[in-house]
Amino acid sequence: MSETTTTAATATPPGRTRSAQELRALAEQGAALLEHAGAQEVAAWAAATFPGTLAVACSMADAVLPHLVARCAPGVDVLFLETGYHFAETRGTRDEVAATMPVRVVDVLPLRTVAEQDAELGARLHERDAATCCRLRKVEPLAAALGGYEAWVTGVRREEAPTRAGTPLVQFDERHGLVKLNPLAAWTFDELVDYAAEHAVPVNPLLTSGYPSIGCAPCTRPVAPGEDPRAGRWAGTAKTECGIHL
């Protein structure tokens, strides 16, 4: 049975038992061991190495990553950044994941609601200062939520953008002081879709409707054929990343 919980940015996750030095050593060992491993091997290593202190970050573009990890770690925490600006389809996918998969969906909330942010910093901050909006509604809440985990799993893929081309399967996350795993790094978009179809995994309807990369609704547009998959994110600006994976 799946489970759902909501946490503010200041909530305390499970709790680490290993030091940053120990986690760095594990990341180095994992990187060497899994350099040419498949996604399921990476997930299996993560589940065995970090029982109870592993989290999966999921934007709910699809549920391939939670499905992959839950096969090895049933009940794993799936962190969903509830920015307050999501498409209805994204929230619908999140609800489907929570209802049908053996995971615990954790809604990670910013310290301020959208209304509170508007009152303090002015309406439509994303149009005036997208970097600050992302920091307040994504980067800082995630950093707080990751504080008690020893490892987190992301769905970053190398083909998504030039900034992600060198993504390793396993690394030490200097910013958050824990191990970061990217089991889908070498996957193509077609492989992602094929996995979802083969395993009947929930998929955001927008993913196959011109949105290969799905973020907050005000900052995401459809992508034209031949465009970079992330061209629809913060279109018309120089911004290409929200800051989580920098």
Buried (B, 14 or more C-beta within 10 A) or exposed (E): EBEBEEBEBEBEBBEBEBEBEEBBBBBBBBBEBBEEBEBEBBBBBBBEBBEEBBBBBBBBBBBBBBBBBBBBBEEBBBBBBBBBBBBEBBBBBBBBBBEEBBBBBBBBBBBBEBEEBEEEBEEEBBEEBBBBBBBBBBBBBBBBBBBBBBBBBBBBBBBBBEEBEEBBBBBBBEBBBBBBBBBBBBBEBEBBBEBBEEEEBBBBEBBEEEBBBBBBBEBBBEBEEEEBBBBBBBBEEEBBBBBBBE
